[in-house]
Amino acid sequence: MERKDKILEYMQSKEYMPLKFGELMMVLDVPNEEDAELLEILDTLCDEGKIYLTKKGRYVSVDGEARTVTGSLRCNSKGYFGFVKSEDEGSDIPDIFISGDKLGYAIDGDRVLVKIDSMGKDNKRPEGHIVKILERRNKILVGVIVKEKDGTYRIKPDNPHIYSKIRIAPENINNAAIGDRVCVEITEYTGNGKIYGKVLEILGDKDSVKSCVDGIIIENRIRNEFHLAAAQEAEETEETISQKDIKGRLDLRDELIFTIDGVDARDFDDAVSLKILPNGNYYLGVHIADVAHYVKEGSSLDKEAFERGVSVYLADRVIPMLPKRLSNGICSLNPQEDRLTLSVFMEIDALGNIVDHDIKESVIRSKERMTYEDVNDIFDGDEKLTQKYSHLLSTLKIMEDLAQILFKKREKRGAIQFDFPETEIVVDKSGVPTDIYYLERGLSHKMIEEFMLAANETVAEFAYWTELPFVYRVHDAPTAENIAQFNEYISHFGFLIRGKFDDKDNPIHPKALQKVLDEAKGTPEELMISSVMLRSLMKAEYRSTNSGHFGLAAKYYCHFTSPIRRYADLTVHRILKEYMHSKTKDVSRYAAFCNEAAAHTSLMETRAENTEREVKDLMKAAYMSDAVGDTFDAVITAVVSFGMFVALDNSVEGLIRVENITDDYYEYDENSRSLIGQRKKKVYQVGDRVKVTLMRADMMFRQIDFVLKKDADKKMFKKFEAKQSFKLGKIKRDKSIKKKNRKRKK
């Protein structure tokens, strides 16, 4: 047993009484010359959350204390309190409620040690207080410079979960002015709870959309600039493909291969081909950019790509995983240019079964750069496009047929078919949103999706049975508790999942959930039921072990088709290529790395998703900011005790608070999930269409408030003016663009 383990065992024993450092030295009989080693061990145990140091300087074992938990603090954005989630994976303790007066000097994100004061009864959360701050996790913050009455400076954090003032000494203001949004490095956490920082960068005026987006990127720890070594490697990468590069590859440059992507796409990961074999089966080729050929294992580019994990797609920019010279150029499957690829060929019968497959290193020359919009128009009979792409018509037709076959195969096995329309945000050159609308997914989108799904499943199944170390994309079945809650929710709308489910022997099958979506299709509740169902499911993630994909009803699944923008795909490519080239077929050295890559890429994917969601919410608030007082048609998407959420036809969502409905006193009826007027019995429920007036669009908190049109009088406007926490009048727009977009909407 190591010395650290022996010390911990002693401190966890019944005989141990909390001791100071000097007392521990004597009790443990530690020589004076070894005091530094003992202190290092104690500090390590504190960092690990196994012991903590009291304010009086005594060391206490966590296990020796009644009901203590180590975890991350998440403060509430709308009140002075927070919750701590245990970092022990096996813990069955719910998130612990920490009231404001028991937060101590901890702030949002800190790793803390909590003592539970009461376990909670009748569905109430356990409550506790913070005993020790184990790790300060906020190194960089973004906020707006304000000046206090005493003449000192501070920043008001953009993050509404952080309540503390961040003080800035005059010598650390770095030429920032009052009202500037700045990036601040935390320089000191004092013992009395004060936090000091220095300005690293001025992002712009607080009312600038760009400065807000920059702030969100920084807060989510997404890095814009590439490290110098990686950027240099990208510049030195040879653009021309040599005969040496092509040697040993399957030459497909004369084959009819083309890409289908969005009109704004610049990085083309995938191209497709399709033939009918003599036996009547389909021969589908999915050709993916061979990024691993250029991004060598262990190189600066590889380390950079691993660190970033994924590309981040925002309304006003893309933050790529790889430098643009690679992502938009050398690796991208641009038309009429030779490109190195990894190709998956699948022989598919009339029922959608993949009866044979092959994975090859290849070289292609894409014949066309098609867009989803053009292909959809061709399917709809557009004569001009049909004539322009006449050489592709027969291939597109059999692609359409195969996509339908593959879709029906997935549908039959029970895959959940969510079909949420995407929100498209148009911005001008300065990054200000000029239009927002739903982007409809046509047949071409679904066609390419089916082909990519087939390739991903094929590669994953091959890796599984070949017993390769691998990075799988897994999606666990939802918990029985989540299904019970979802079932209770949909029962209010007359739907029900029948059967009993548990987390071990009898998990729910995705078919049961798809049946609910089918029954809800076309009803006013359809969108809301789909949204709540999605929130009831587990989050898909990357793992080095395969457990299948619940949502797709797939036994084997991975991400293979986007190595330009996802490191998981790049890892998969690298393993496949080494397996192809290795004479011994031994790629076991990747086993440990797959664990690391899966965990890190899952983390970076979550950060990217948070960033994309926050920027989208910001853009919606910014877009609506000059429409205060305007009236819109809306549909009620959710009813809760404090009001109702409504959505406009352009996807913008907002809240109507119950206290702002003035014609009656409304109470929430949990059984019908509706608001009911107590005198007039007027009912508001999901699916109702209402006329609403915009009262507030707050960029800082990404919140939008409406009232019913009938309540939008002078008194209501004054009420909101008094509440307005963030003025948005400085957003300048290109009036001609705005006018053009409004005409287009009409």
N, C-alpha and C positions, 0 to 999 in steps of 0.2 A: 504494500500500500504506500502511495506517495505521501510526502510530508503534508501537502495541501489537504489530501483526503483525511489524514489522521487528525489534523487540526479541525476540519469541518465536523468529523465524527464526534470529537470531544465537545465542540460547541453545540451540537445537537443532542447531547446526552442530558439525562435528567439531573446529573450532578452539576452541570455548568450553570453558573450565575454570570450575568452580564459584567464583563471586566473591561478595564481600560487597557491601553497598549502596554504600559509598563507592568501592569498586573499580569497580563498574559505572558510577558517575557519571563516573569518569575515563576508562574505556575507551570509553563511549558519548559522551563529550565533552558531558555535560549541564551547563548553567550552574547555579550555585548557586540562583538564583531559581526554577529549574524542578524542584528536588528533590522538592517535594510531588507534582507531576504524575507523575514517575517512580515514586514510592512508590505512588501510586494505581494505576498500570498494573501494577506488580508484585503488589500486593494482589489486583487483579482476576484476574490470571493464576493466582495461588494459589487463589482461590475457585473458579475454573473447573477446577482440578485439572491444569492444564497445566504448572505448575512448583510447587516447594515450597521452603520455607525450612528448612535443616537446623538442628540444635541449636547448631551453631557459627556460625550466622548467614549461611550461604552459600546462594545461590539455585541450584537444580538443576532442569534440565528433565526432565520426566517421560519424554518420548520419548528423551532422552539417556541415561536410566537403563535398565538391562536389565530388561525385563519388570515394569513397574509398572502398577497398575490403580487406578482411582478407582471407589468404589462405597459402598454402605451396609452397615454392620456389623449382623449379626443374631446375637446371642449365644444359646447353647443354654440351655434352662431346667433341664436335668438334669445339667449338667456345666460346668466352667470352660473354655469354648472358644467359638469363634464362626466365622462364615463371612462372606465379603464377596462380593457379587454385582456384577459389573462393570456400570456404568451405560452403557457403550458398547453401543448396540443391535446393532452389527455384530460384537461380540466373540464368539469361539468358545471363550473360556476358561471352564471350569466354575467354580462357586463355589469360592473359595479358602479353605482351612482355616487358621484362626488359633488356635494353642494359647494357653492362658491366660497363659503367661509372655511372649507376644509381642503381647498386646493393647495394651500400653502403658497409657495412661490413658483409652483410648476405652471408651465404654459403648454398649449396644444402641441402634441407631438412628442413631448418628453417621455422617456422611459422611466417609470416610477415604481416604487414599492408602496403598496396599499394595505392597510390593516382594515379588515371587514368589521364594521361595528354591529351590523344586523344583517341577517341573511335574507330578510324579506319574506312576506307571506301574502297569500291571496293574489298571486300574479304580480306582486311588486318586486322590483329589482333589489338585490342586496345593496346596502349602503356602506360607505367606508370613508376613511380619510388618508391623505397622502403622508406617509411616514418619511420617505426619502426620495430625492431625485437622483436616479442612478445614471442617467445620461441626458445631456442637453442635445437635442437633435436639430434645433433650428440654428443653423450657421449663417444663412443668408435669408433676409426678408425683403419684401417690397412694400412700399407705402408712400404716402403723401406727406411732404414736409409741412408742418404747422408750427406756429410760434405761440408759446405759452405767455401768460400775463406777466411772468417774471422775466421775460426776455429770452428764455432758453428755448432751444429747438427740440422737437421730437418728430417722429413719423407716426402717422396713423396707419397701422398695417392694413393692406388690402385684404388679408386673410381675416374674415370676420370671426374666426374661432380663437384669435389671439386678442386677449383683453388688455394686455400690459402695454404701457408706454415704452417706446424705444427712444431713449434720450440721445441726443446728438450734441456733442460739444462744438462750440463755434469753429475750432480748428479742424474739426472732422466733417464740416458741412460740404467741403469740396465744390464751392461756387454754386451750390443748389439754392434755388429761391423758394420762397413760400408758395405752395401750390404745385410744386414739381413732384412728379412721381419718380422715386429713386430706388435703386438697389442698395441695400445696406448690409454690411458685414457686422455681425454681433461680436463685439470686442470684449465684453465683460458682463458676467452675471454676478452681481454683488450678493453678499450674505443677507442683506435686508430686502431683497426682491427687486432691486433696481436693475434695469438692463440698459447697457450703453452700446452704441454702435458708431460706425463711420460710413459715410456715403462712398460707395464704390463707383456708381454710374448714375447719371441723370437720364431717365428714360423718356422724359417729355412732360408736357402739361398734363395735369390730372384729368382733364376732360378729353384728352386725345385717345381715340380708339387704339391706335398703334401702341401707345405707352401701356395701355391696359393689357393688350395681347402680350407684349414683351414681359409684363409683370407676371402674367399667368404662366408663361414658359419658364421663367426663372423660378417661381414658387414651386413648380413641379419638377425642378431640377433637370430640365431638358436643355442640352447645350447646343447652341447655334453653330459656333465655329468649330472646325475640325482641328485636332492637334497638328502642329506643324509637320511632324514626321509622316503622318498619314496623308496629309495634303500633298507633301512632296512625293510620296510613293505614287499617288494617283496621277500626278503630273508626269512622272517618269514611266508610267505604264504604256507599253507599245500599243498603238492604235491599230496598226495594220496586222492582219492575221497572216502568219507565215505558213509555208508548206510543212514545217516542223509541227506547228500547232494542229494542222489538219490530219497529219499522219495517224493512221489507225482509227480515225473517226468514220462513221457512216456519212457519206456525202449525199445530202438531201437538197442541194442547191437547185436542182432542176425540178423538184417536186412542187406541187401547188400548195404552198403553205402561206398563211397570212395571219395577221393579228386583228382582233376586235377589242377595242377599248373605248373609254370615255373620250369625248371630244377634247377635253383639257389635259388628258394624260400625256406625260412626257417620258416616263420610264415603262417600257414594254417588257414585262417578265415572260409572257407566254404567247405562243403562236399555235395554231391548230391545223390539222390536215385530216381528210377523211376519204376513204375509198370503199367500194363494195367489192368483197372478195368473190372468187368464182363459186364458192359454196353458199353465197348469199349473205354471209355475215358482214358486219361493219368492221372496218379496220381504222380505228381512231388513233391519230397521233397527237400527243400533247408535247410541245417542244418548249423547254424552259431554259432561260439564259444560264449559261455555265459560269456563274459568278465565281465559283471556287477555283476556276482556272486562273483568274486574275488576282483574287484575294487569297494569298497563300497563308497556310496555317502558321500562326505565330508572328506574322508580319505586323507592322504598325497599322496597316489598313484592317487587318483581322482583329487586332486588339480594339481598335476604334469601333468597328462594327459590333463586336461583342458588347462593349460598354453601352452603346446606344440601343441595341436590341431590336429596334423597329424604326421605321420611318414614321414621322408624325405629320398628318395631313390636316392643315388648318384652312380656314376660309381665305386668308390672305397670303399664305405661303405653305411650302412644304419644307420640313426639316428632315433631310434624307439620312438614311443609315450609312450610305456611302457617298463620297464626293460626287458632284454632278457630272464630272468628266466620265465617271464610270456608270452612275445610275441612269443618266440621260443620254449617254453617248456610247462608250465602248461596249458595255454589257447589254444595253437596250436593243431589242430586236427591231431596229428601224428598217423601214422598207428599202428594198433594192441594195442592201448591204450584207456582206457575208458576216455571219455571227456564229459563235460557238455555243452549242446547246447540249442539254441532257434531255433525251427524248424517251417518252414512255409510249409504247405501241400496245393497243388493246384490241383483241379480237372479241367482238360483242355479238351475241346472237339476237334473234328477233324478240326475245323476252327480256333483254337487258343483262343477261348473264355474261360476265367476262370469262370466256372459255380459255383464253391464252393471253400472255403478255410478254413483252420484251423491254428491257431498259438499256439504252445505248448512248454512248457519247457520239455527238453528231455535229455537223455544220450545216446551216440552212441559209437561205436567202429569201426573206419574206417578200412575197409578190405584191401585197397590198397592206396599207394601214387603214383598216376599216374602223368606223365608229359604230357604237351601239345604235345611235340615232339613224344612221344611214341604213343599217341592216334592218332595223324595224320598219323603216319606210319601204324598203324593198319587199319585205314580207307583206306590207299593206298595199303593194301594187304600184308604187311610184314609178312612172314610166321613164323619167329622165335618169334616175339612179339605176333602174333595171337595165337600161341600154348601156350606161357607163360601165357597169360591173357584169356585163353579160357573160364574161368568161368564168364568173364565180357562181352563177345562178344554180347550176345543177348540184354543185357541192353544198351550197347553202340550203338547198331543198332537202338533201339527205341528212344534213346536220340538224335541220328542224325536226325531221322524223326521228332521228336517233335521240335527240334531247327529250322528246315526248316519251319515248320508250324508257329511257333512264329515269325520268321523273316518275312514271307510273310504277317502276320497280321500287324506287325508294318509298313512294307513297304506300305501296302494298306491304312493305316490311314495317311501316309505322313511323317513318321519319316525320318530325314536327315541321310543318311548313309555315313558318312565320313570313309574312309578306308586308312588312312595314315600309311605307314610302319614305325615301330619303329626302332630307331637306337640303336644297341647294341655296347657297348664299353667294350672291354676286357682290364683289367689292370693286371700288375704283382704285386708281393708282396709289392713293394715299392710305388704302386699307380700310376705308369707310364703306359699310354695307349700303348698296344701292337697290337691292332687290332680294326677296326671299320667296321661295316657292317650293312646292313638292316636286321632286324629280321622280316621275313614274318609271318603274322597271318594266321594260317591254320583253318580248320574246327573246331577243338577242342576249339580254342580260342573263336570263334564266338558262339559255342554251350554253353559254360559256361557263356558267356556274356548274351545270351538270357535268361538263367535260372535266373541269378542274377537280370536282368532287371525286369523279371516277379515277383520275390519276392519283390523287392523294390516298384513296383507299387501296388502290393497287400497290403502290409503293409501300405503304404501311404493312399490308398483308405479306408482301415479299420479305420485308425486314423481319417480321415476327417469326415466320417459319424458317428463315435462314439463321435466326438467333443472333442477329446483329445488335450490338449496342446501338441505341437509337433514341431519338426525341419524338415521342408520340404527342398527338393532340388529343387529350382525353376530356370527357365530360361525364361526370358522375350523375347517377339518378338522384332526383330531389329527395329530401328526407320525408319520412312519413308525416312528420309534424308540419312541414311546409305544404304538403298535399292536403292535409286536413284543413289548414287555414285557407288554402285556395278553394277547396270544395265548399267551405262555409261561405266564402265570398260570392262564388257564382250561384249558390243556392238562392240568393236574393233575387236573381234574374231568371230563375226557373231552370237552371242547369244543374247537373249532378254527375260526379264520377262515382260509379257504383263499384263496390268491392272493398275489401280490407287490405291495407298495405302496411308493411313494416320495412325496416332498414336492412334486414338480413335475408330472410328466406323468401319474402314475397314483395319485392320492390315493384313500383308501378311501371307499366310498359308505356313507352311514348305514344302508342296507338290510342290509349285512353285519353291523353291530352289532345291529340289531334282530333279526336271525335268531338271534343268540346268546341274546338275552333271551327270545325265544320258546322256544328249546330248553331253557333253564334254568328256565322257569316251572314251579312246583310242586315243584322239587327243593330239598333242604336248602341248597344253595349259592346259591339265587336272589338273596337280598338282598345277599350278599357280592359276587357277580358284578356286580350292578347298581351297587353302591357303587364297586367298583374301576373299572368302565367309566366312571362319571361322573368319577372322578379322572383318568382317562386322557384325557379330552376337554379342549379348550382352554376358557378362560373366555369367555363371551359379554361383549361390551362395546359401547359406543357409538362410532361413527365417522361422519365427514362423507362418507365414500365407501362405496358399496355393494359388498359382496363376498358377500352371501347369508348364510343361516343354516344351518349344517351340521346341527345337531340336529333342526331342523324340516324339513329338506330343502326349504327355501324359497329361491327366487331373490331375493326382495325381502322385507324385513321391517323394521318400526320399532315403536316404542312410541308409541301414539296414545291409548290408552283410559284412562289414569290421570293426567291433568294435575294433580289435587289433590295427588298424592303423589310425582310424578316430574317433574323439571325438563325432562328430554328430551321428554316428551309435551307440556309447555307450549310448548317451542320449536317443535315440529312444528305445534301449533295456530296459533301466532303467524304462522308462515310461510304456512300454508294460508290464513289469514284475509286476510293482506296480498295474497296472490296473487288471492284472490277480489275484493278491493276495488280493486286497482290497475288503472287503465285501461291502463297499458303492460305489465302482467303481469311487471314487472321487480322481482325480489326479490334481486338479486345482492348487495346490501349485507349480506345475512346470511351470505355465504360464510365470512368469517373467524370470525364469531361461532360458527358451527356447529362449527368445529374446536375452539374454546375450550370450548363447552358440552359437546361429546362427551367431551373429555378430563377435564374437571372432574367431570362427572356420573358417569363411570366410576369415578373416584377415590372420590367420596363414596358410591357404591353399595358399593364394597369395604369402606369403613369401617363402613357400616351393617350389612353382612352379618357382619363380624367382631364387632361389638357384639352383634347378635342371637344369634350362636352362643355367645359367651362368657356372656351372661346366661342362655341356655338351659342351658348346662352348670352354671353356678352354681346355678340353681334346682333342677336334678336332684340336685346334691350336698346342697343345703339340705333338700330334701324327704326325702332318705334319711338325714339326719343323726340322726334319733331312732329309726332302725330298725337300728342296729348290734346285731348278735347275732341278728337275724331271718333266717329261711331262706326262700328263694324258688325257684321254678322258673325256669330260664334256658335259653337256647340258645347254643351256641358260634357266634360270627359270624366269628371270625378266629383263626388259630393262627400264632404267630410264635416265634422262637427263645427269647424270654424269658418266654413264657407264652401265655395265650389270653384273648381278649376275649369277654365274654358279654353278652347282652341279656335283660332281664326283659320280661315281657309288656306292661309299661307304657312301654316304649321306653328305660328307664334302662340305660346301658351301663357296664361296669366291667372291670377286669383281674384275672385270677387269675395270679399270678406262678409260674413253674415251680418256684422254690425252696420254695414253700408247698404243693406237692403231695407228701405225705409217705410214700405207700405204696410208692414206688419211685424210682429215678433215671431221669428222663425226658429224652430227647434229641429234638431237632427233626429231622424227616425232611423235607428240602426237596422231594423228589420227590412225596410224598403230602400235603405241607403239614399235617403232623400231629405230635403229641407221642407218642412210643412209650416205654413202660416197658422198661428193659433186662433186668429179671429176669422179670416177669410178662407182658410183651408187651401190656399194656393200651394201647389206642390212643384218643387224643382228637383229633377232627377236626371241621371245620365242619359244622354241622347237628345235632350230638349234643345231646340235652337232658340237663341236669345239675341237681342240687340244689346251690344255693350259699348260703353264709352271708355276710352283709355284715360286714366288719371295719372299714372306714374310709370316711368321706365327708368330704372335705376341701374346704371352700368356697374357701379361699385359692387353691389350685391347681386347683380344679374337677376333682378326681380321686376316683374311687370304686374301692375294692379289695374283692374277694370272695375267699373260699377255698371249696373244695369242702366240702360239709356234713360229710363224714366227717373232715375235717381241722380242724374248728372246736372244738378243745379248749382247756383253760385255758392251756396252754403257748403256743398260737397267739395267744390274746387278749393275753397278756402281751407277746408279741413286737410286736404292733401298738400296744399302749399305749405302749411305749417309743419307737416311731417317730412317734407322733401329733404332728404339728407345729402343729396348729391345733384348739383345742377348740371344740365347737359346742353345748355344753350350754345356752347361754343363749337359744337360739331358743325363743320361747314361741308356742304354737299355741292356736287356739280348739278345745278338746277336743270340743265338740259337732259342729263341722264335720268334724273328723278322724274321729270315730266314724261320722258320716253317710256320709262318702266310703268308708270301709272297708266299710260295709254295702252300698253301691252296687256295689263291686267284686265282692262275693260274689254 
